[in-house]
Amino acid sequence: MQSQAAVTKERLVVAFAVAFAERGYLAVNLNEVLGELGLTKGAFYFHFRSKDDVAREIVQRQYDLWESTQQAALASQAATLDTLVDTVRSVCRVYQTDPIARGGGRLSSERSIIQAELPRPFVGWIDAFSELLANGQARGDVAAGIDPRQHANLLVAFLYGALMVSGELSRRQDLMARIDALWEVLLPALTPPASVPRPAAPTASS
């Protein structure tokens, strides 16, 4: 069983992640969040030095999550484009359900105003998708003529753009539909000649 201190720390991290995701770093007031939790400043400072410190913890947790997702994708033995589709779907589901992912994402976009060293955004996903596509070319299940890094950059830019737009316009309810639109454009360019089956794009209801 978790100790009471560990439970309290987790409550703090989740509550601040929700607040950062919804209001942004500058608008989050330490006293307000602690009041909502029924906790004292002493409880907060037992675990964190400052609001910057809890922000750093949230972003680091998000990056740890993404790193494990990236490594799983690279280790997959499934067809490369199936893995690519499944990995992007997994990222979208996490953003729809996980406050740490949403809070970490917003904090990363506001890194210039946070007085803490944060992991550099985007590059991990660009590297992972680039390596995945290059490995797929070597296996023969990704089109030989594409530039893996160029397409990885395109995919990451579209994915993060879709996350932001969907979050603002529909609170992420239409996220999968937006990703469907990406696959309609991108999958034909990534697919080898017609003799190799192409993975089906996810449906918005799945």
Sequence and secondary structure as in RCSB ss.txt:
>XXXX:A:sequence
MQSQAAVTKERLVVAFAVAFAERGYLAVNLNEVLGELGLTKGAFYFHFRSKDDVAREIVQRQYDLWESTQQAALA
SQAATLDTLVDTVRSVCRVYQTDPIARGGGRLSSERSIIQAELPRPFVGWIDAFSELLANGQARGDVAAGIDPRQ
HANLLVAFLYGALMVSGELSRRQDLMARIDALWEVLLPALTPPASVPRPAAPTASS
>XXXX:A:secstr
   HHHHHHHHHHHHHHHHHHHH TTT  HHHHHHHHT  HHHHHHH SSHHHHHHHHHHHHHHHHHHHHHHHHH
  S HHHHHHHHHHHHHHHHHH HHHHHHHHHHHTGGG SS    SSHHHHHHHHHHHHHHHHHTSS TTS HHH
HHHHHHHHHHHHHHHHHHHHTTTTHHHHHHHHHHHHHHHH  STTS       TT 
